[in-house]
Amino acid sequence: MKADMVYDYALYAALFFYFIVVARFVYYRQRIPQGRWLAAAILCWPVFMLDEWMRLWQLTQLAPLYGLSDVFAVLLMTCSYRMVKPMLLAYPSKRSRLWVPFWVMAVLQLTILLIPTEDKLLWLEASPSGEPLMLWPAYLASLTTGFCVLLIGILITEHIQMYHRHLPEQAVDVQEFRVPRLASVMANTVVVAFASILLVTAATFGFFTVPFWESLHHTALGVSLLVVLFSLTFPRVTSPSPLDYERLDEGAVKPAELRAVIGQAKRTMIDGKNYKKLGLTLKDFSDEAGVEPTTLAIALHLELKKNFRGFVYQYRLDYAKNVLLRSDAKIAKVAKRLGLNSEKFLGDVLVKHFRSSQETR
C-alpha cells in the first residue's frame, strides 16, 4: 500500500512539473525558436502517460485504449529533434526518414488491438510477465518505444556535440552560443531509454517479476522526457552553423582560391573593423566579405593554421596592444570592450602575443 501511495504521489509530482513546463512555455514562447515543434512535443507528454492516468484514477472505461499511447513518446522526441536541429544548423536538411521511427512505432502499436479488453483490465492491476510468444503485443510497443527514443536521443546528442566541436570554426565569442545543459539532458535520456529496454526485455522473458514494470517503464521515460521539455523551454541564443562538415573535413580547395579568400577576409576584417563586433559569427562575416563560409573556414585552416575564432582574436589582440600602448586606457576597460570578462586573461594573452611577435621578427 505504501509503495502504491509513493507511486501515486510521484505521478502527481510529475503532473505538477508538467504544468510548470507549460507555464514556462507560455511565458517564453516569443523567445523560443521553432516554438511550434516544442508546443507539439508538450502536448504529446500527457497522452504518452495515458496508461498511468488510467491506473491512478481508475479510468476502467478507457481500458480499450490501454497500450496505445507509447507512440507519443516517439512523436515527442521527433518534434524535439525538429526543434533543436535548426538551432544548430543554418541549413538543416529536411529528411523524411526522420519520421520512420514514428511510423514504424505507430504500426507496431496497433498490435495492441489484438489483446482483449478483459486482459487489459487485468494488466491495469498487474503487468504481464513472461510468455513472450503468447503476449508479444504487450511487450512489443514498450520495447520499440525504448529503441526509438534511444535512437532519436543519440541523433540529437551527436548534433549538439558536433555543433560544440565546430563552434570555434564559426563563432568568436563561443560562450554566448553554447548549449551544454541540453547536451547533458539528451545524454541522460539516452541512458534512461537504454535502461528501459533492459527492463522490458527482462519482463518479457520473465527475468524481472515486478508486477508494475510497465509503470516503471512509463514513469522513467516520462520523467526523462519531461526534463527534456523543461530544458527546451529555456530561451537560448545559438549560432546555427553554416558549415558543410563533410567539405570541412576534406579540406579540398584550390590554392589560388585559398589566397583570394584569405585576402578578401583580411580586407573585410580591417575595413569593417569587424574585430570590434561582439558576437561575430562566420555566417555574418562571410556574407559581408562575399565568400562561402565553408571555403573560408578551410582557407583559414590551410593558409593561416587558425580557426575563425583564432583569426578574429589575432586582430583583437593587435587592437588591444595598440590601444594600451598609445593611450592610458585601463586593461579592464579594453577587456570589456573585446568581450572578455577577465582582465588577467587578456593580460596573459597579450604577454604571449608580444613574445610571439618578437620571435617572428
C-alpha positions in Angstrom: 0.0 0.0 0.0 2.8 2.4 0.9 4.5 1.7 -2.4 1.3 2.5 -4.2 1.0 5.8 -2.4 4.5 6.7 -3.2 3.9 5.9 -6.8 0.7 8.0 -6.8 2.5 11.0 -5.3 5.2 10.6 -7.9 2.7 10.8 -10.7 1.1 13.9 -9.1 4.5 15.5 -8.8 5.2 14.7 -12.4 1.9 16.2 -13.4 2.7 19.4 -11.4 6.0 19.6 -13.1 4.3 19.3 -16.4 2.1 22.3 -15.7 5.3 24.2 -14.8 6.7 23.3 -18.2 3.5 24.5 -19.9 3.6 27.8 -17.9 7.3 28.4 -18.8 6.5 27.7 -22.5 3.6 30.2 -22.5 5.7 32.8 -20.8 8.8 32.4 -23.1 7.1 31.4 -26.3 8.0 34.6 -28.2 11.7 34.0 -27.4 11.8 30.3 -28.2 12.8 29.5 -31.8 10.8 26.7 -33.5 8.2 27.0 -30.8 5.5 25.2 -32.7 7.5 22.0 -32.5 8.0 22.4 -28.8 4.3 23.0 -28.4 3.5 19.8 -30.2 6.0 17.9 -28.0 4.5 19.3 -24.9 1.0 18.2 -26.0 2.4 14.6 -26.5 3.6 14.1 -23.0 0.2 13.6 -21.1 -1.0 11.4 -23.9 2.1 9.1 -23.6 1.3 8.8 -19.9 -2.3 7.8 -20.5 -1.9 4.2 -19.1 -0.7 5.7 -15.8 -3.6 8.1 -15.6 -5.9 5.1 -16.1 -4.2 3.3 -13.1 -4.1 6.5 -11.0 -7.7 7.5 -11.4 -9.2 4.0 -12.1 -10.4 5.0 -15.6 -11.5 1.5 -16.5 -13.9 2.8 -19.1 -10.8 3.8 -21.1 -9.4 0.2 -21.0 -9.8 -0.3 -24.8 -7.2 2.5 -25.2 -4.7 0.7 -23.0 -1.3 0.3 -24.6 -2.0 2.7 -27.5 -0.1 5.7 -26.2 3.6 4.7 -26.3 3.9 6.1 -29.8 3.5 9.6 -28.4 6.9 9.3 -26.7 8.5 8.8 -30.1 6.5 11.7 -31.5 7.6 13.9 -28.6 11.3 13.1 -29.4 10.8 13.6 -33.1 9.3 17.1 -32.5 12.1 17.9 -30.1 14.6 16.9 -32.9 12.8 19.1 -35.4 13.1 22.0 -32.9 16.7 21.5 -31.9 18.2 20.9 -35.4 17.6 24.4 -36.8 19.2 25.9 -33.6 22.4 24.1 -34.5 22.5 24.2 -38.3 21.9 27.2 -40.6 20.8 24.9 -43.4 19.2 21.8 -41.9 18.2 19.1 -44.3 14.6 18.1 -44.3 14.8 14.3 -44.4 11.6 12.4 -44.4 13.3 9.4 -42.9 13.4 11.2 -39.6 9.7 10.2 -39.3 10.5 6.5 -40.0 10.8 5.6 -36.3 7.4 7.3 -35.6 5.6 5.5 -38.4 7.2 2.1 -37.6 6.2 2.6 -34.0 2.6 3.6 -34.9 2.2 0.5 -37.0 3.6 -1.8 -34.3 1.5 0.0 -31.7 -1.6 -1.3 -33.5 -0.8 -4.9 -32.5 -2.1 -4.0 -29.0 -5.6 -4.1 -30.5 -5.1 -7.9 -30.6 -5.3 -8.0 -26.9 -8.9 -8.5 -25.5 -10.2 -5.7 -23.2 -10.6 -8.2 -20.4 -6.9 -8.8 -20.4 -6.2 -5.1 -20.5 -8.3 -4.6 -17.4 -6.2 -7.3 -15.6 -2.9 -5.7 -16.7 -4.0 -2.3 -15.3 -3.8 -4.1 -11.9 -0.6 -6.1 -12.6 1.6 -6.0 -15.7 2.1 -9.3 -17.6 5.4 -11.2 -17.2 6.9 -13.9 -19.4 5.2 -15.9 -22.1 6.7 -13.8 -25.0 5.2 -15.9 -27.7 1.7 -15.5 -26.3 1.8 -12.0 -25.0 4.2 -10.4 -27.5 1.8 -7.5 -28.4 2.1 -6.4 -24.7 5.9 -6.2 -24.9 6.5 -5.0 -28.5 5.2 -1.4 -28.1 7.2 -0.7 -24.9 10.4 -2.3 -26.3 10.1 -0.4 -29.6 9.4 2.8 -27.7 12.7 2.4 -25.8 14.6 1.8 -29.0 13.1 4.7 -30.9 13.7 7.2 -28.0 17.3 5.8 -27.7 17.9 6.3 -31.5 16.5 9.9 -31.7 18.2 10.8 -28.4 21.6 9.7 -29.8 20.9 11.7 -33.0 20.2 14.9 -31.1 23.2 14.4 -28.8 25.5 13.8 -31.8 24.3 17.0 -33.4 24.9 19.0 -30.2 28.4 17.5 -29.8 29.2 18.3 -33.5 27.9 21.8 -33.0 30.1 22.4 -29.9 33.2 20.8 -31.6 33.0 23.1 -34.6 31.8 26.2 -32.7 35.2 27.9 -32.7 35.2 27.4 -36.5 32.1 29.7 -36.9 31.8 31.9 -33.9 34.2 34.2 -32.0 32.5 34.5 -28.6 31.7 30.9 -28.2 30.4 31.1 -24.6 27.4 33.1 -25.8 26.3 30.2 -28.1 27.0 27.0 -26.2 24.1 24.7 -25.1 25.9 22.4 -22.5 22.8 21.7 -20.3 20.8 20.5 -23.3 23.6 18.0 -24.2 23.6 16.6 -20.7 19.8 16.3 -20.7 19.7 14.4 -24.0 22.6 12.1 -22.9 20.6 11.3 -19.7 17.5 10.5 -21.9 19.6 8.0 -23.9 20.7 6.3 -20.7 17.1 6.1 -19.4 15.9 4.7 -22.7 18.6 2.0 -22.6 17.7 1.1 -19.1 14.0 0.9 -20.2 14.9 -1.5 -23.0 16.7 -3.8 -20.4 13.7 -3.6 -18.1 11.2 -4.5 -20.8 13.4 -7.3 -22.1 13.8 -8.7 -18.6 10.0 -8.6 -18.1 9.4 -10.2 -21.5 11.4 -13.3 -20.6 10.4 -13.5 -17.0 13.7 -12.4 -15.5 12.1 -9.4 -13.8 8.9 -10.2 -11.9 7.9 -6.8 -10.6 4.2 -6.6 -11.1 4.3 -3.0 -12.3 7.2 -3.0 -14.7 5.0 -1.1 -17.2 4.6 1.7 -14.7 8.4 1.8 -14.1 8.9 2.0 -17.9 6.4 4.8 -18.4 7.4 6.8 -15.3 11.2 6.6 -16.0 10.8 7.6 -19.6 8.0 10.1 -18.8 10.2 11.9 -16.2 13.2 11.9 -18.5 11.1 13.4 -21.4 9.6 15.9 -19.0 13.1 17.1 -18.2 13.8 17.4 -21.9 10.7 19.6 -22.4 11.7 21.7 -19.4 15.2 22.2 -20.8 13.8 23.2 -24.2 11.7 26.0 -22.6 14.8 28.0 -21.8 15.4 30.8 -24.3 18.7 30.2 -25.9 21.0 32.1 -28.2 22.8 29.8 -30.6 24.8 30.3 -33.8 23.4 27.9 -36.4 26.4 26.6 -38.2 26.7 27.4 -41.9 29.5 24.8 -42.3 29.4 21.8 -44.6 31.1 19.4 -42.2 32.0 16.9 -44.9 33.7 19.5 -47.1 35.4 20.9 -44.0 36.9 17.5 -43.2 38.0 17.0 -46.8 39.6 20.5 -47.0 39.7 20.4 -50.8 40.1 24.0 -52.1 42.4 25.2 -54.9 45.5 27.2 -53.8 44.5 30.2 -55.9 41.1 30.3 -54.3 42.6 29.9 -50.8 44.8 33.0 -51.3 41.9 35.0 -52.8 39.6 34.1 -50.0 42.1 35.0 -47.3 42.9 38.3 -48.9 39.2 39.2 -49.1 38.8 38.1 -45.5 41.6 40.3 -44.3 40.4 43.3 -46.2 36.9 42.9 -44.8 38.2 42.5 -41.3 40.2 45.7 -41.4 37.9 47.9 -43.5 34.8 47.0 -41.5 36.6 46.8 -38.1 34.8 43.5 -37.6 37.2 42.5 -34.8 35.4 45.1 -32.6 32.0 43.3 -33.1 31.0 41.2 -30.2 29.1 38.1 -31.1 30.6 38.0 -34.6 29.8 34.8 -36.5 31.3 33.2 -39.6 28.0 33.5 -41.4 27.6 37.2 -40.9 31.3 37.8 -41.7 31.1 35.7 -44.8 28.0 37.5 -46.1 29.8 40.8 -45.6 33.0 39.5 -47.3 31.1 37.8 -50.1 32.8 34.4 -49.6 31.4 31.0 -48.9 31.6 30.1 -45.2 33.0 26.6 -45.5 35.6 27.7 -48.1 36.7 30.5 -45.7 37.0 28.0 -42.8 39.1 25.7 -44.9 41.3 28.6 -46.1 41.9 29.7 -42.5 43.0 26.2 -41.6 45.3 25.6 -44.5 46.7 29.1 -45.0 46.9 30.6 -41.5 46.6 27.4 -39.4 43.8 29.1 -37.4 40.1 28.7 -37.0 37.7 31.6 -37.4 37.9 32.4 -33.6 41.7 32.5 -33.7 41.7 34.6 -36.9 39.5 37.3 -35.3 41.3 37.2 -32.0 44.6 37.9 -33.7 43.1 41.2 -34.8 41.5 41.8 -31.4 44.9 41.4 -29.7 46.6 43.7 -32.1 43.9 46.2 -31.5 44.2 45.8 -27.7 48.0 46.2 -27.9 47.8 49.4 -29.9 45.2 50.9 -27.5 47.2 50.1 -24.4 50.4 51.3 -25.9 49.1 54.6 -27.4 46.8 55.6 -24.6 46.4 55.3 -20.8 43.3 53.1 -21.1 42.9 50.5 -18.4 43.3 46.9 -19.3 39.9 46.1 -17.7 38.2 48.6 -20.0 39.8 47.1 -23.0 39.0 43.6 -21.9 35.3 44.5 -21.5 35.3 46.2 -25.0 36.6 43.0 -26.5 34.0 40.8 -24.7 36.5 39.4 -22.2 35.3 39.1 -18.6 38.8 38.7 -17.2 41.5 41.4 -17.4 44.0 38.8 -16.1 43.2 36.6 -19.1 43.7 39.4 -21.5 47.0 40.3 -19.8 48.3 36.8 -20.0 47.3 36.5 -23.7 48.9 39.9 -24.5 52.2 38.8 -23.0 52.2 35.7 -25.1 51.2 37.7 -28.1 54.1 40.2 -27.5 56.6 37.3 -27.2 55.3 35.5 -30.4 55.5 38.9 -32.3 59.1 39.4 -31.2 60.1 35.8 -32.1 58.5 36.3 -35.5 60.6 39.4 -36.1 
